[in-house]
Amino acid sequence: MQTTPDEAPLAARTASSASRSVLAADLKIKGDMTSDGTIEVLGEVEGKIAARALIVGNDGRVKGTVSAESVEVRGRLDGRISCSALTLRAASSVRADSTYSTVIIESGAQIDGRFTLAKA
């Protein structure tokens, strides 16, 4: 199957946006991370995270500044969050100042901080 010149960039963009980096439960990172795809944190991260999407797993811990299109927290996040879509699951514990366009907070989520609706 051949791709036309117009289709090739779309295929390349789709492949790069589909990338997912999983940081295992036994991993501890101090430093900054950047990804064009999704970062899933099952271990511990201290620093800045910039990604298309961030998922903090049930046992995951993030301490620092997060910037992403979507952020889903199931574990613990302390710091600052800047995103379009913020989802705080029932088991999450969040101590952060958050800027978002849309937010979902499940019953049971523990939250502390300032929540600010992003200006259009």
Jmol script that loads the backbone (N, CA, C; Angstrom):
load data "model"
ATOM      1  N   MET A   1       0.835  -1.172   0.000  1.00  0.00           N
ATOM      2  CA  MET A   1       0.000   0.000   0.000  1.00  0.00           C
ATOM      3  C   MET A   1       0.880   1.236   0.000  1.00  0.00           C
ATOM      4  N   GLN A   2       0.606   2.174  -0.880  1.00  0.00           N
ATOM      5  CA  GLN A   2       1.373   3.393  -0.975  1.00  0.00           C
ATOM      6  C   GLN A   2       0.653   4.525  -0.261  1.00  0.00           C
ATOM      7  N   THR A   3       1.451   5.409   0.344  1.00  0.00           N
ATOM      8  CA  THR A   3       0.847   6.592   0.936  1.00  0.00           C
ATOM      9  C   THR A   3       1.153   7.783   0.056  1.00  0.00           C
ATOM     10  N   THR A   4       0.199   8.649  -0.064  1.00  0.00           N
ATOM     11  CA  THR A   4       0.405   9.872  -0.835  1.00  0.00           C
ATOM     12  C   THR A   4       1.161  10.856   0.036  1.00  0.00           C
ATOM     13  N   PRO A   5       1.762  11.885  -0.537  1.00  0.00           N
ATOM     14  CA  PRO A   5       2.488  12.861   0.266  1.00  0.00           C
ATOM     15  C   PRO A   5       1.610  13.502   1.349  1.00  0.00           C
ATOM     16  N   ASP A   6       0.333  13.669   1.085  1.00  0.00           N
ATOM     17  CA  ASP A   6      -0.553  14.273   2.082  1.00  0.00           C
ATOM     18  C   ASP A   6      -0.821  13.318   3.245  1.00  0.00           C
ATOM     19  N   GLU A   7      -0.791  12.014   3.013  1.00  0.00           N
ATOM     20  CA  GLU A   7      -1.078  11.037   4.056  1.00  0.00           C
ATOM     21  C   GLU A   7       0.131  10.770   4.951  1.00  0.00           C
ATOM     22  N   ALA A   8       1.318  10.880   4.432  1.00  0.00           N
ATOM     23  CA  ALA A   8       2.519  10.552   5.201  1.00  0.00           C
ATOM     24  C   ALA A   8       2.665  11.399   6.465  1.00  0.00           C
ATOM     25  N   PRO A   9       2.524  12.720   6.393  1.00  0.00           N
ATOM     26  CA  PRO A   9       2.658  13.484   7.634  1.00  0.00           C
ATOM     27  C   PRO A   9       1.608  13.090   8.676  1.00  0.00           C
ATOM     28  N   LEU A  10       0.383  12.786   8.237  1.00  0.00           N
ATOM     29  CA  LEU A  10      -0.657  12.376   9.170  1.00  0.00           C
ATOM     30  C   LEU A  10      -0.276  11.057   9.838  1.00  0.00           C
ATOM     31  N   ALA A  11       0.250  10.120   9.069  1.00  0.00           N
ATOM     32  CA  ALA A  11       0.664   8.834   9.630  1.00  0.00           C
ATOM     33  C   ALA A  11       1.786   9.035  10.643  1.00  0.00           C
ATOM     34  N   ALA A  12       2.732   9.908  10.338  1.00  0.00           N
ATOM     35  CA  ALA A  12       3.838  10.164  11.258  1.00  0.00           C
ATOM     36  C   ALA A  12       3.329  10.823  12.537  1.00  0.00           C
ATOM     37  N   ARG A  13       2.410  11.775  12.400  1.00  0.00           N
ATOM     38  CA  ARG A  13       1.863  12.436  13.585  1.00  0.00           C
ATOM     39  C   ARG A  13       1.090  11.452  14.437  1.00  0.00           C
ATOM     40  N   THR A  14       0.304  10.586  13.828  1.00  0.00           N
ATOM     41  CA  THR A  14      -0.485   9.608  14.572  1.00  0.00           C
ATOM     42  C   THR A  14       0.427   8.664  15.348  1.00  0.00           C
ATOM     43  N   ALA A  15       1.515   8.224  14.720  1.00  0.00           N
ATOM     44  CA  ALA A  15       2.438   7.306  15.385  1.00  0.00           C
ATOM     45  C   ALA A  15       3.105   7.981  16.575  1.00  0.00           C
ATOM     46  N   SER A  16       3.529   9.244  16.411  1.00  0.00           N
ATOM     47  CA  SER A  16       4.225   9.902  17.512  1.00  0.00           C
ATOM     48  C   SER A  16       3.272  10.247  18.642  1.00  0.00           C
ATOM     49  N   SER A  17       2.021  10.610  18.326  1.00  0.00           N
ATOM     50  CA  SER A  17       1.090  10.968  19.383  1.00  0.00           C
ATOM     51  C   SER A  17       0.594   9.736  20.135  1.00  0.00           C
ATOM     52  N   ALA A  18       0.755   8.560  19.536  1.00  0.00           N
ATOM     53  CA  ALA A  18       0.304   7.328  20.175  1.00  0.00           C
ATOM     54  C   ALA A  18       1.352   6.767  21.133  1.00  0.00           C
ATOM     55  N   SER A  19       2.554   7.385  21.179  1.00  0.00           N
ATOM     56  CA  SER A  19       3.599   6.833  22.038  1.00  0.00           C
ATOM     57  C   SER A  19       3.210   6.952  23.508  1.00  0.00           C
ATOM     58  N   ARG A  20       3.622   5.960  24.273  1.00  0.00           N
ATOM     59  CA  ARG A  20       3.293   5.909  25.703  1.00  0.00           C
ATOM     60  C   ARG A  20       4.536   5.452  26.452  1.00  0.00           C
ATOM     61  N   SER A  21       4.941   6.243  27.422  1.00  0.00           N
ATOM     62  CA  SER A  21       6.093   5.905  28.258  1.00  0.00           C
ATOM     63  C   SER A  21       5.583   5.546  29.645  1.00  0.00           C
ATOM     64  N   VAL A  22       5.896   4.337  30.093  1.00  0.00           N
ATOM     65  CA  VAL A  22       5.449   3.872  31.398  1.00  0.00           C
ATOM     66  C   VAL A  22       6.659   3.831  32.321  1.00  0.00           C
ATOM     67  N   LEU A  23       6.555   4.568  33.425  1.00  0.00           N
ATOM     68  CA  LEU A  23       7.626   4.590  34.421  1.00  0.00           C
ATOM     69  C   LEU A  23       7.247   3.617  35.524  1.00  0.00           C
ATOM     70  N   ALA A  24       7.963   2.523  35.615  1.00  0.00           N
ATOM     71  CA  ALA A  24       7.618   1.399  36.483  1.00  0.00           C
ATOM     72  C   ALA A  24       7.578   1.776  37.959  1.00  0.00           C
ATOM     73  N   ALA A  25       6.893   0.944  38.737  1.00  0.00           N
ATOM     74  CA  ALA A  25       6.677   1.186  40.163  1.00  0.00           C
ATOM     75  C   ALA A  25       7.981   1.266  40.951  1.00  0.00           C
ATOM     76  N   ASP A  26       9.038   0.585  40.512  1.00  0.00           N
ATOM     77  CA  ASP A  26      10.302   0.595  41.252  1.00  0.00           C
ATOM     78  C   ASP A  26      11.230   1.727  40.810  1.00  0.00           C
ATOM     79  N   LEU A  27      10.750   2.620  39.959  1.00  0.00           N
ATOM     80  CA  LEU A  27      11.563   3.694  39.404  1.00  0.00           C
ATOM     81  C   LEU A  27      11.347   4.995  40.156  1.00  0.00           C
ATOM     82  N   LYS A  28      12.464   5.664  40.526  1.00  0.00           N
ATOM     83  CA  LYS A  28      12.418   6.984  41.163  1.00  0.00           C
ATOM     84  C   LYS A  28      13.250   7.928  40.314  1.00  0.00           C
ATOM     85  N   ILE A  29      12.634   9.032  39.892  1.00  0.00           N
ATOM     86  CA  ILE A  29      13.313   9.978  39.010  1.00  0.00           C
ATOM     87  C   ILE A  29      13.279  11.362  39.633  1.00  0.00           C
ATOM     88  N   LYS A  30      14.452  12.027  39.641  1.00  0.00           N
ATOM     89  CA  LYS A  30      14.538  13.433  40.003  1.00  0.00           C
ATOM     90  C   LYS A  30      15.034  14.153  38.760  1.00  0.00           C
ATOM     91  N   GLY A  31      14.207  15.056  38.237  1.00  0.00           N
ATOM     92  CA  GLY A  31      14.586  15.776  37.035  1.00  0.00           C
ATOM     93  C   GLY A  31      13.367  16.097  36.193  1.00  0.00           C
ATOM     94  N   ASP A  32      13.619  16.697  35.051  1.00  0.00           N
ATOM     95  CA  ASP A  32      12.553  17.133  34.168  1.00  0.00           C
ATOM     96  C   ASP A  32      12.343  16.129  33.040  1.00  0.00           C
ATOM     97  N   MET A  33      11.068  15.986  32.621  1.00  0.00           N
ATOM     98  CA  MET A  33      10.730  15.064  31.536  1.00  0.00           C
ATOM     99  C   MET A  33       9.843  15.770  30.522  1.00  0.00           C
ATOM    100  N   THR A  34      10.031  15.444  29.255  1.00  0.00           N
ATOM    101  CA  THR A  34       9.204  15.972  28.181  1.00  0.00           C
ATOM    102  C   THR A  34       8.862  14.841  27.234  1.00  0.00           C
ATOM    103  N   SER A  35       7.594  14.813  26.789  1.00  0.00           N
ATOM    104  CA  SER A  35       7.158  13.794  25.833  1.00  0.00           C
ATOM    105  C   SER A  35       6.073  14.372  24.931  1.00  0.00           C
ATOM    106  N   ASP A  36       6.080  13.958  23.668  1.00  0.00           N
ATOM    107  CA  ASP A  36       5.005  14.339  22.751  1.00  0.00           C
ATOM    108  C   ASP A  36       3.818  13.398  22.896  1.00  0.00           C
ATOM    109  N   GLY A  37       3.972  12.354  23.682  1.00  0.00           N
ATOM    110  CA  GLY A  37       2.916  11.365  23.885  1.00  0.00           C
ATOM    111  C   GLY A  37       2.436  11.354  25.323  1.00  0.00           C
ATOM    112  N   THR A  38       2.131  10.158  25.817  1.00  0.00           N
ATOM    113  CA  THR A  38       1.606   9.971  27.161  1.00  0.00           C
ATOM    114  C   THR A  38       2.697   9.464  28.088  1.00  0.00           C
ATOM    115  N   ILE A  39       2.732  10.016  29.300  1.00  0.00           N
ATOM    116  CA  ILE A  39       3.621   9.515  30.340  1.00  0.00           C
ATOM    117  C   ILE A  39       2.734   8.930  31.433  1.00  0.00           C
ATOM    118  N   GLU A  40       2.989   7.673  31.790  1.00  0.00           N
ATOM    119  CA  GLU A  40       2.267   7.031  32.879  1.00  0.00           C
ATOM    120  C   GLU A  40       3.248   6.781  34.013  1.00  0.00           C
ATOM    121  N   VAL A  41       2.980   7.361  35.173  1.00  0.00           N
ATOM    122  CA  VAL A  41       3.870   7.259  36.314  1.00  0.00           C
ATOM    123  C   VAL A  41       3.312   6.242  37.300  1.00  0.00           C
ATOM    124  N   LEU A  42       4.030   5.143  37.469  1.00  0.00           N
ATOM    125  CA  LEU A  42       3.670   4.127  38.453  1.00  0.00           C
ATOM    126  C   LEU A  42       4.619   4.187  39.642  1.00  0.00           C
ATOM    127  N   GLY A  43       5.749   4.860  39.468  1.00  0.00           N
ATOM    128  CA  GLY A  43       6.747   5.024  40.519  1.00  0.00           C
ATOM    129  C   GLY A  43       6.691   6.426  41.087  1.00  0.00           C
ATOM    130  N   GLU A  44       7.886   7.035  41.273  1.00  0.00           N
ATOM    131  CA  GLU A  44       7.970   8.372  41.851  1.00  0.00           C
ATOM    132  C   GLU A  44       8.750   9.300  40.938  1.00  0.00           C
ATOM    133  N   VAL A  45       8.230  10.520  40.760  1.00  0.00           N
ATOM    134  CA  VAL A  45       8.899  11.534  39.952  1.00  0.00           C
ATOM    135  C   VAL A  45       8.905  12.840  40.730  1.00  0.00           C
ATOM    136  N   GLU A  46      10.074  13.482  40.768  1.00  0.00           N
ATOM    137  CA  GLU A  46      10.192  14.807  41.350  1.00  0.00           C
ATOM    138  C   GLU A  46      10.819  15.708  40.302  1.00  0.00           C
ATOM    139  N   GLY A  47      10.068  16.722  39.853  1.00  0.00           N
ATOM    140  CA  GLY A  47      10.562  17.628  38.824  1.00  0.00           C
ATOM    141  C   GLY A  47       9.440  18.113  37.934  1.00  0.00           C
ATOM    142  N   LYS A  48       9.812  18.642  36.779  1.00  0.00           N
ATOM    143  CA  LYS A  48       8.830  19.151  35.823  1.00  0.00           C
ATOM    144  C   LYS A  48       8.486  18.063  34.814  1.00  0.00           C
ATOM    145  N   ILE A  49       7.181  17.961  34.494  1.00  0.00           N
ATOM    146  CA  ILE A  49       6.728  17.013  33.477  1.00  0.00           C
ATOM    147  C   ILE A  49       5.916  17.791  32.456  1.00  0.00           C
ATOM    148  N   ALA A  50       6.298  17.675  31.187  1.00  0.00           N
ATOM    149  CA  ALA A  50       5.540  18.264  30.081  1.00  0.00           C
ATOM    150  C   ALA A  50       5.250  17.139  29.095  1.00  0.00           C
ATOM    151  N   ALA A  51       3.968  16.914  28.805  1.00  0.00           N
ATOM    152  CA  ALA A  51       3.581  15.815  27.916  1.00  0.00           C
ATOM    153  C   ALA A  51       2.225  16.118  27.306  1.00  0.00           C
ATOM    154  N   ARG A  52       1.861  15.334  26.313  1.00  0.00           N
ATOM    155  CA  ARG A  52       0.509  15.448  25.763  1.00  0.00           C
ATOM    156  C   ARG A  52      -0.496  14.999  26.818  1.00  0.00           C
ATOM    157  N   ALA A  53      -0.179  13.893  27.504  1.00  0.00           N
ATOM    158  CA  ALA A  53      -1.061  13.375  28.558  1.00  0.00           C
ATOM    159  C   ALA A  53      -0.202  12.812  29.681  1.00  0.00           C
ATOM    160  N   LEU A  54      -0.699  12.968  30.905  1.00  0.00           N
ATOM    161  CA  LEU A  54      -0.035  12.407  32.075  1.00  0.00           C
ATOM    162  C   LEU A  54      -1.046  11.579  32.845  1.00  0.00           C
ATOM    163  N   ILE A  55      -0.642  10.363  33.206  1.00  0.00           N
ATOM    164  CA  ILE A  55      -1.456   9.502  34.063  1.00  0.00           C
ATOM    165  C   ILE A  55      -0.601   9.152  35.269  1.00  0.00           C
ATOM    166  N   VAL A  56      -1.110   9.455  36.456  1.00  0.00           N
ATOM    167  CA  VAL A  56      -0.429   9.060  37.685  1.00  0.00           C
ATOM    168  C   VAL A  56      -1.181   7.846  38.206  1.00  0.00           C
ATOM    169  N   GLY A  57      -0.525   6.681  38.176  1.00  0.00           N
ATOM    170  CA  GLY A  57      -1.155   5.420  38.570  1.00  0.00           C
ATOM    171  C   GLY A  57      -1.502   5.382  40.049  1.00  0.00           C
ATOM    172  N   ASN A  58      -2.201   4.336  40.460  1.00  0.00           N
ATOM    173  CA  ASN A  58      -2.661   4.188  41.846  1.00  0.00           C
ATOM    174  C   ASN A  58      -1.551   4.359  42.870  1.00  0.00           C
ATOM    175  N   ASP A  59      -0.386   3.793  42.622  1.00  0.00           N
ATOM    176  CA  ASP A  59       0.734   3.898  43.553  1.00  0.00           C
ATOM    177  C   ASP A  59       1.752   4.937  43.101  1.00  0.00           C
ATOM    178  N   GLY A  60       1.439   5.662  42.037  1.00  0.00           N
ATOM    179  CA  GLY A  60       2.343   6.678  41.515  1.00  0.00           C
ATOM    180  C   GLY A  60       2.360   7.934  42.361  1.00  0.00           C
ATOM    181  N   ARG A  61       3.522   8.614  42.344  1.00  0.00           N
ATOM    182  CA  ARG A  61       3.684   9.862  43.093  1.00  0.00           C
ATOM    183  C   ARG A  61       4.429  10.857  42.221  1.00  0.00           C
ATOM    184  N   VAL A  62       3.885  12.050  42.116  1.00  0.00           N
ATOM    185  CA  VAL A  62       4.535  13.119  41.370  1.00  0.00           C
ATOM    186  C   VAL A  62       4.624  14.335  42.271  1.00  0.00           C
ATOM    187  N   LYS A  63       5.827  14.914  42.330  1.00  0.00           N
ATOM    188  CA  LYS A  63       6.023  16.148  43.082  1.00  0.00           C
ATOM    189  C   LYS A  63       6.714  17.129  42.143  1.00  0.00           C
ATOM    190  N   GLY A  64       5.984  18.221  41.791  1.00  0.00           N
ATOM    191  CA  GLY A  64       6.572  19.196  40.888  1.00  0.00           C
ATOM    192  C   GLY A  64       5.520  19.884  40.043  1.00  0.00           C
ATOM    193  N   THR A  65       5.943  20.363  38.891  1.00  0.00           N
ATOM    194  CA  THR A  65       5.089  21.111  37.983  1.00  0.00           C
ATOM    195  C   THR A  65       4.723  20.236  36.792  1.00  0.00           C
ATOM    196  N   VAL A  66       3.422  20.179  36.497  1.00  0.00           N
ATOM    197  CA  VAL A  66       2.919  19.349  35.413  1.00  0.00           C
ATOM    198  C   VAL A  66       2.234  20.230  34.376  1.00  0.00           C
ATOM    199  N   SER A  67       2.557  20.010  33.114  1.00  0.00           N
ATOM    200  CA  SER A  67       1.906  20.712  32.014  1.00  0.00           C
ATOM    201  C   SER A  67       1.557  19.684  30.941  1.00  0.00           C
ATOM    202  N   ALA A  68       0.250  19.544  30.653  1.00  0.00           N
ATOM    203  CA  ALA A  68      -0.198  18.544  29.679  1.00  0.00           C
ATOM    204  C   ALA A  68      -1.579  18.917  29.166  1.00  0.00           C
ATOM    205  N   GLU A  69      -1.964  18.319  28.045  1.00  0.00           N
ATOM    206  CA  GLU A  69      -3.325  18.522  27.551  1.00  0.00           C
ATOM    207  C   GLU A  69      -4.319  17.867  28.497  1.00  0.00           C
ATOM    208  N   SER A  70      -3.996  16.639  28.944  1.00  0.00           N
ATOM    209  CA  SER A  70      -4.874  15.956  29.889  1.00  0.00           C
ATOM    210  C   SER A  70      -4.041  15.355  31.016  1.00  0.00           C
ATOM    211  N   VAL A  71      -4.596  15.448  32.226  1.00  0.00           N
ATOM    212  CA  VAL A  71      -3.947  14.899  33.411  1.00  0.00           C
ATOM    213  C   VAL A  71      -4.983  14.058  34.149  1.00  0.00           C
ATOM    214  N   GLU A  72      -4.621  12.804  34.422  1.00  0.00           N
ATOM    215  CA  GLU A  72      -5.480  11.913  35.197  1.00  0.00           C
ATOM    216  C   GLU A  72      -4.679  11.436  36.400  1.00  0.00           C
ATOM    217  N   VAL A  73      -5.221  11.670  37.595  1.00  0.00           N
ATOM    218  CA  VAL A  73      -4.507  11.300  38.817  1.00  0.00           C
ATOM    219  C   VAL A  73      -5.296  10.222  39.544  1.00  0.00           C
ATOM    220  N   ARG A  74      -4.626   9.103  39.782  1.00  0.00           N
ATOM    221  CA  ARG A  74      -5.183   8.018  40.588  1.00  0.00           C
ATOM    222  C   ARG A  74      -4.397   7.879  41.885  1.00  0.00           C
ATOM    223  N   GLY A  75      -3.156   8.343  41.866  1.00  0.00           N
ATOM    224  CA  GLY A  75      -2.264   8.264  43.019  1.00  0.00           C
ATOM    225  C   GLY A  75      -2.126   9.611  43.689  1.00  0.00           C
ATOM    226  N   ARG A  76      -0.868  10.079  43.841  1.00  0.00           N
ATOM    227  CA  ARG A  76      -0.601  11.326  44.570  1.00  0.00           C
ATOM    228  C   ARG A  76       0.128  12.321  43.674  1.00  0.00           C
ATOM    229  N   LEU A  77      -0.294  13.576  43.750  1.00  0.00           N
ATOM    230  CA  LEU A  77       0.366  14.642  43.008  1.00  0.00           C
ATOM    231  C   LEU A  77       0.444  15.877  43.897  1.00  0.00           C
ATOM    232  N   ASP A  78       1.655  16.396  44.073  1.00  0.00           N
ATOM    233  CA  ASP A  78       1.896  17.609  44.855  1.00  0.00           C
ATOM    234  C   ASP A  78       2.620  18.611  43.963  1.00  0.00           C
ATOM    235  N   GLY A  79       2.099  19.834  43.884  1.00  0.00           N
ATOM    236  CA  GLY A  79       2.789  20.856  43.104  1.00  0.00           C
ATOM    237  C   GLY A  79       1.846  21.761  42.346  1.00  0.00           C
ATOM    238  N   ARG A  80       2.077  21.873  41.028  1.00  0.00           N
ATOM    239  CA  ARG A  80       1.259  22.712  40.153  1.00  0.00           C
ATOM    240  C   ARG A  80       0.828  21.901  38.934  1.00  0.00           C
ATOM    241  N   ILE A  81      -0.420  22.149  38.501  1.00  0.00           N
ATOM    242  CA  ILE A  81      -0.958  21.463  37.327  1.00  0.00           C
ATOM    243  C   ILE A  81      -1.489  22.504  36.362  1.00  0.00           C
ATOM    244  N   SER A  82      -1.116  22.382  35.103  1.00  0.00           N
ATOM    245  CA  SER A  82      -1.669  23.217  34.048  1.00  0.00           C
ATOM    246  C   SER A  82      -2.093  22.284  32.917  1.00  0.00           C
ATOM    247  N   CYS A  83      -3.409  22.240  32.626  1.00  0.00           N
ATOM    248  CA  CYS A  83      -3.895  21.300  31.622  1.00  0.00           C
ATOM    249  C   CYS A  83      -5.235  21.760  31.054  1.00  0.00           C
ATOM    250  N   SER A  84      -5.672  21.089  29.998  1.00  0.00           N
ATOM    251  CA  SER A  84      -7.009  21.330  29.457  1.00  0.00           C
ATOM    252  C   SER A  84      -8.032  20.487  30.203  1.00  0.00           C
ATOM    253  N   ALA A  85      -7.761  19.195  30.338  1.00  0.00           N
ATOM    254  CA  ALA A  85      -8.699  18.273  30.992  1.00  0.00           C
ATOM    255  C   ALA A  85      -8.039  17.648  32.213  1.00  0.00           C
ATOM    256  N   LEU A  86      -8.640  17.867  33.372  1.00  0.00           N
ATOM    257  CA  LEU A  86      -8.116  17.338  34.627  1.00  0.00           C
ATOM    258  C   LEU A  86      -9.113  16.340  35.196  1.00  0.00           C
ATOM    259  N   THR A  87      -8.633  15.118  35.505  1.00  0.00           N
ATOM    260  CA  THR A  87      -9.482  14.093  36.102  1.00  0.00           C
ATOM    261  C   THR A  87      -8.823  13.598  37.381  1.00  0.00           C
ATOM    262  N   LEU A  88      -9.557  13.728  38.487  1.00  0.00           N
ATOM    263  CA  LEU A  88      -9.066  13.247  39.771  1.00  0.00           C
ATOM    264  C   LEU A  88      -9.923  12.057  40.181  1.00  0.00           C
ATOM    265  N   ARG A  89      -9.333  10.879  40.161  1.00  0.00           N
ATOM    266  CA  ARG A  89     -10.052   9.646  40.485  1.00  0.00           C
ATOM    267  C   ARG A  89     -10.270   9.523  41.990  1.00  0.00           C
ATOM    268  N   ALA A  90     -11.155   8.617  42.386  1.00  0.00           N
ATOM    269  CA  ALA A  90     -11.574   8.466  43.781  1.00  0.00           C
ATOM    270  C   ALA A  90     -10.415   8.220  44.738  1.00  0.00           C
ATOM    271  N   ALA A  91      -9.404   7.486  44.314  1.00  0.00           N
ATOM    272  CA  ALA A  91      -8.284   7.142  45.197  1.00  0.00           C
ATOM    273  C   ALA A  91      -7.181   8.198  45.200  1.00  0.00           C
ATOM    274  N   SER A  92      -7.349   9.284  44.453  1.00  0.00           N
ATOM    275  CA  SER A  92      -6.277  10.263  44.311  1.00  0.00           C
ATOM    276  C   SER A  92      -6.132  11.165  45.528  1.00  0.00           C
ATOM    277  N   SER A  93      -4.917  11.676  45.686  1.00  0.00           N
ATOM    278  CA  SER A  93      -4.599  12.667  46.710  1.00  0.00           C
ATOM    279  C   SER A  93      -3.815  13.767  46.013  1.00  0.00           C
ATOM    280  N   VAL A  94      -4.409  14.943  45.916  1.00  0.00           N
ATOM    281  CA  VAL A  94      -3.807  16.038  45.159  1.00  0.00           C
ATOM    282  C   VAL A  94      -3.666  17.261  46.049  1.00  0.00           C
ATOM    283  N   ARG A  95      -2.437  17.753  46.146  1.00  0.00           N
ATOM    284  CA  ARG A  95      -2.151  19.011  46.828  1.00  0.00           C
ATOM    285  C   ARG A  95      -1.461  19.872  45.797  1.00  0.00           C
ATOM    286  N   ALA A  96      -2.266  20.671  45.082  1.00  0.00           N
ATOM    287  CA  ALA A  96      -1.704  21.416  43.966  1.00  0.00           C
ATOM    288  C   ALA A  96      -2.568  22.617  43.626  1.00  0.00           C
ATOM    289  N   ASP A  97      -1.930  23.606  43.042  1.00  0.00           N
ATOM    290  CA  ASP A  97      -2.650  24.692  42.410  1.00  0.00           C
ATOM    291  C   ASP A  97      -2.864  24.257  40.965  1.00  0.00           C
ATOM    292  N   SER A  98      -4.126  24.222  40.530  1.00  0.00           N
ATOM    293  CA  SER A  98      -4.467  23.657  39.231  1.00  0.00           C
ATOM    294  C   SER A  98      -5.139  24.687  38.341  1.00  0.00           C
ATOM    295  N   THR A  99      -4.706  24.728  37.085  1.00  0.00           N
ATOM    296  CA  THR A  99      -5.349  25.530  36.052  1.00  0.00           C
ATOM    297  C   THR A  99      -5.838  24.565  34.995  1.00  0.00           C
ATOM    298  N   TYR A 100      -7.115  24.640  34.611  1.00  0.00           N
ATOM    299  CA  TYR A 100      -7.731  23.645  33.740  1.00  0.00           C
ATOM    300  C   TYR A 100      -8.843  24.292  32.918  1.00  0.00           C
ATOM    301  N   SER A 101      -9.287  23.581  31.878  1.00  0.00           N
ATOM    302  CA  SER A 101     -10.471  23.993  31.113  1.00  0.00           C
ATOM    303  C   SER A 101     -11.683  23.177  31.534  1.00  0.00           C
ATOM    304  N   THR A 102     -11.468  21.874  31.764  1.00  0.00           N
ATOM    305  CA  THR A 102     -12.535  21.004  32.275  1.00  0.00           C
ATOM    306  C   THR A 102     -11.964  20.171  33.414  1.00  0.00           C
ATOM    307  N   VAL A 103     -12.831  19.847  34.386  1.00  0.00           N
ATOM    308  CA  VAL A 103     -12.371  19.069  35.534  1.00  0.00           C
ATOM    309  C   VAL A 103     -13.430  18.041  35.919  1.00  0.00           C
ATOM    310  N   ILE A 104     -12.944  16.855  36.289  1.00  0.00           N
ATOM    311  CA  ILE A 104     -13.799  15.794  36.836  1.00  0.00           C
ATOM    312  C   ILE A 104     -13.171  15.384  38.155  1.00  0.00           C
ATOM    313  N   ILE A 105     -13.962  15.437  39.225  1.00  0.00           N
ATOM    314  CA  ILE A 105     -13.476  15.028  40.541  1.00  0.00           C
ATOM    315  C   ILE A 105     -14.417  13.952  41.066  1.00  0.00           C
ATOM    316  N   GLU A 106     -13.899  12.728  41.186  1.00  0.00           N
ATOM    317  CA  GLU A 106     -14.715  11.636  41.691  1.00  0.00           C
ATOM    318  C   GLU A 106     -14.856  11.713  43.198  1.00  0.00           C
ATOM    319  N   SER A 107     -15.966  11.220  43.702  1.00  0.00           N
ATOM    320  CA  SER A 107     -16.209  11.162  45.132  1.00  0.00           C
ATOM    321  C   SER A 107     -15.118  10.329  45.789  1.00  0.00           C
ATOM    322  N   GLY A 108     -14.526  10.856  46.840  1.00  0.00           N
ATOM    323  CA  GLY A 108     -13.454  10.157  47.540  1.00  0.00           C
ATOM    324  C   GLY A 108     -12.087  10.757  47.281  1.00  0.00           C
ATOM    325  N   ALA A 109     -11.952  11.539  46.224  1.00  0.00           N
ATOM    326  CA  ALA A 109     -10.666  12.180  45.933  1.00  0.00           C
ATOM    327  C   ALA A 109     -10.330  13.164  47.040  1.00  0.00           C
ATOM    328  N   GLN A 110      -9.084  13.160  47.459  1.00  0.00           N
ATOM    329  CA  GLN A 110      -8.632  14.101  48.486  1.00  0.00           C
ATOM    330  C   GLN A 110      -7.900  15.231  47.784  1.00  0.00           C
ATOM    331  N   ILE A 111      -8.420  16.457  47.927  1.00  0.00           N
ATOM    332  CA  ILE A 111      -7.833  17.581  47.213  1.00  0.00           C
ATOM    333  C   ILE A 111      -7.581  18.749  48.149  1.00  0.00           C
ATOM    334  N   ASP A 112      -6.492  19.456  47.882  1.00  0.00           N
ATOM    335  CA  ASP A 112      -6.146  20.652  48.627  1.00  0.00           C
ATOM    336  C   ASP A 112      -5.386  21.550  47.665  1.00  0.00           C
ATOM    337  N   GLY A 113      -5.831  22.782  47.540  1.00  0.00           N
ATOM    338  CA  GLY A 113      -5.146  23.704  46.640  1.00  0.00           C
ATOM    339  C   GLY A 113      -6.128  24.628  45.971  1.00  0.00           C
ATOM    340  N   ARG A 114      -5.627  25.410  45.059  1.00  0.00           N
ATOM    341  CA  ARG A 114      -6.413  26.367  44.316  1.00  0.00           C
ATOM    342  C   ARG A 114      -6.746  25.814  42.944  1.00  0.00           C
ATOM    343  N   PHE A 115      -7.999  25.937  42.552  1.00  0.00           N
ATOM    344  CA  PHE A 115      -8.442  25.486  41.236  1.00  0.00           C
ATOM    345  C   PHE A 115      -8.876  26.702  40.445  1.00  0.00           C
ATOM    346  N   THR A 116      -8.279  26.893  39.266  1.00  0.00           N
ATOM    347  CA  THR A 116      -8.551  28.068  38.445  1.00  0.00           C
ATOM    348  C   THR A 116      -8.945  27.632  37.048  1.00  0.00           C
ATOM    349  N   LEU A 117     -10.079  28.144  36.583  1.00  0.00           N
ATOM    350  CA  LEU A 117     -10.527  27.871  35.227  1.00  0.00           C
ATOM    351  C   LEU A 117      -9.662  28.675  34.264  1.00  0.00           C
ATOM    352  N   ALA A 118      -9.087  27.994  33.268  1.00  0.00           N
ATOM    353  CA  ALA A 118      -8.222  28.665  32.301  1.00  0.00           C
ATOM    354  C   ALA A 118      -9.024  29.661  31.468  1.00  0.00           C
ATOM    355  N   LYS A 119      -8.420  30.784  31.184  1.00  0.00           N
ATOM    356  CA  LYS A 119      -9.084  31.794  30.354  1.00  0.00           C
ATOM    357  C   LYS A 119      -8.986  31.386  28.898  1.00  0.00           C
ATOM    358  N   ALA A 120     -10.081  31.602  28.166  1.00  0.00           N
ATOM    359  CA  ALA A 120     -10.126  31.182  26.756  1.00  0.00           C
ATOM    360  C   ALA A 120      -9.182  31.986  25.890  1.00  0.00           C
TER     361      ALA A 120
END
end "model"
wireframe off; spacefill off
backbone 0.3
color backbone group
